Amino acid sequence: MFYRIHLSFCKLIHGELSEDYFFLVQNYRKKYPNLNVMLKKCFITEPILRFENIIERNRSFPVFKTPIPIQFEKIEFGASQQRITTEKGKVNCLNFLLLGDEVIKAVGYREKILDASALLLFFLAKEQFFFGEYFFHGNYQTVTNHLAAAIFKKYHIDNKEVMQHFYLEDGIGSLLCFHDDGFSLSIKYFNAAYCPLHMQLKAVFRPNEIADHVLPAESMADLLNSRL
């Protein structure tokens, strides 16, 4: 059938882990629900859910200030994917999120941290890294307190209390969110100044507020450029 030939050529030309192949498979799945083509997705949940507790903060989470710059895997916010792959190696999986005409890419690596299986996610918009996440599920509970204690020690936070969720803020706008919901553990790293699509993400989580302050495309671009 034509669509199988089309998919094969796209995969050959652009690669299995390309944006072109990913969205072509998604489009054909709408027409052919039984399409037997596997994508190397990092996760099957809605991608926008990865930004929960980040774009809109959870007010019940304690907030700590740190004098240490917050970084994910020692990779600076604003880095390119080439910088990430140079440091981390070949990507294991990926996802894409459409925000209007713009795309957010998530590239992932599967690793072991303290003998617990972890998914490491790097999110990029306009080829710029702005959001990272360690995601643990399954038998992760034995490492939760160890990881929290290690984070407090690394970022010079004097806290001995056992905590299931909290925020850390540094002096340059970077944010760390630690959250164990009883089913999974997520440790997220974010800096809005390096997110070219921050306004669009805010519009998803706070639609009423953003609707009252909609900017023309040119003005939005100027605003974002002025922050980077």
N, C-alpha and C positions, 0 to 999 in steps of 0.2 A: 504494500500500500504506500501511497505517496508520503504520508506523514512519517512513516518509519524511515524512508529514504532521507527525508528532510532532516529528521533528528540525527541520523547517522552522519550526514555531512556536517551539520552544525557542531556535533561532538568532535568530529575529526578536525575541523578548521579552528574552532574556538576553544575546545577542551571541555572535559567533563565538569570542571570546576569553574566554568565561566558564567557570567551574567546572561549572555545570549542563550546558552543551552538551558540554563535553569528556567528562564521565563518561557522559552519555547515548549519545554516539557509541561509547565504549568498551563499554558494555553491549550495544548492538545488534550490535556486531562479534562478540561471543561467540555470538549467535544466528545472525547472517548474516555468515560469514567473508568473503564476496565484496562486502560493503558498500562501495560506491564513494563514500566521503565522506572528504575530506581535512581533517585538523586542522593548524593552524599550530603544530606542535610545534617546540621549539628543538633537541631531540635525540631519537634513537630508542632509545638504550640505556636500561637500567633506571635510573630516577632515583636510587635509593639509591646507585648507584656513584659519583655525583658527590661523595659524602662520604668516599671512600677517602682515606687518609692524613690525615684531619682528625679524625674521631671517634676513631679508633685511629691514633695516630701511627706513622710508620715510624722505627724506632730507628736505621736506618742513615743518616738524613738529618742533616747538621750543623745545629746550632741557634745562632742569633745573637740577641743582645738589642739592642733599639733604644730610645732615649729618646724617639723620635717616635711619636705615636699612629698606629696602623695604620688606614687607611680605604680603602674601595673606592669609586672614582669620587667621592671627596670627600663621600660620603653616610654619615652616622653610623649605626652599628648601633642598632637599635631604631626606625628611621624607618618611616613608613607607605608603602604603595604610592603614595599620592597625592604624597608628597614625592619619590618616585623618578620618577614620570611628569612632575611639574613640572620636574624637573631634566633628564630624559632624553627626554621626549616620548612619543609614542604607542608602545605595546609592539609589537614585531615578531612575537613568538612566545611560547608558554608551555607548561609541563608541570605536572602535578600528581602528587604522591606521597601515597598513603594509608598512614598508620601507625595501624592499628586504626581508631578512629572519627575520628581527626584527619587533617588535610590539610596538606601543605606545597606551596606554590605557587612555581613558578619562572617569572619573567618575563624575557624576553630581548631583546637589541638586537644587531644585526649592524653592525659598524663596521670601519674600517681603522686599524691601529696600526702605525706604521713601514712602511706599504705592505703589511702582512700582514693577511689577513682574520681577524677575531676575533669570537667570540661572547661577549657580556657577559651574565652571568646573575645575577639578584638572587633569592634564596630568602627567602620569608616564611612564618612560622607565626603563626597568630592575628593576621594583618595586621601583623606586626612583622618587619622586615628583620634577619637574623642571619648570612647567609652569601652571599658573592659570589664570582664566578669569571670570569677571562678564560680563554677556551679557544681555542687555535690548532691548526689542522691543515692538511694540504696542504703548501704551500711556506713553512713557517714557520721553517726552520732558520737562515736568515740573520739572524733577529732575536733568537734565543734569548740569545746572549751580550750583545747590546745591552740587552735588557730586564733581565737579571740585574744588569748594571753600573748601570743607571739606578735599580733598586730599592736596591742597596747605597748609592748616592750619596744618594738621597732620604732614606733612613732612617739615614744617618750610620754606616754599617758600613764599617770599614777592611778591605777584602778585595780583593785583586788576582787571586786564583785563579779560573780558569774553573770554574764549578760547574753541574751539570745538575739538582741538587736540593738544597734547603735549607729550613729554617724560620726565620722571624723572629718574635720575641715582643716585645710592648711591655709597659709597666708596668700596664696596666689589663685584661689578660687577652685581648687580641686576638692573633690568630695569622695569619701569612701563610705559605703553603706553595707553593714553586716546584718544579715537577717536569716534566722533559722525559724521556719514556719512549722516545724514538726514533720514535714515531709521531705524537705530539701534545705540545703544551706546555700545561700548566695552571698558572694562578696563582690560588690560592684564599685567601679572606679569611674569617675566622670568629671569633666571640666567643660562647662557650658561655653566658655570663650573659644574653644576649639571645635565647637559643633556648628557647622554652617547651616544646619537645619533645625536649630534650636527653637525658632519661632513656630515652625511647622509641628514639632513634637509637642510644644506647649499647647498648640491649638487642638491636639488630640485629647490631652489630659485636662485642659481648662478651656473648653470651646466657648463658653459664654464670655469669659474675660477677654479672650483674644478677639472675639467677634467685634467687640467694642473698640478695638485698637488695630484694626487691619490696616496694613501699609501697602501701598502700591509695590509692585515687584522691584522697581528701581530703588525706592526708598528702603525696602527691606534689605536689598543687596548692599546699599551704602552703610546701613546700620551694622550688618554683620561684618563687613570689611573693616569698619572702624574699631571693632572689638578684637580683631585677630592680631 
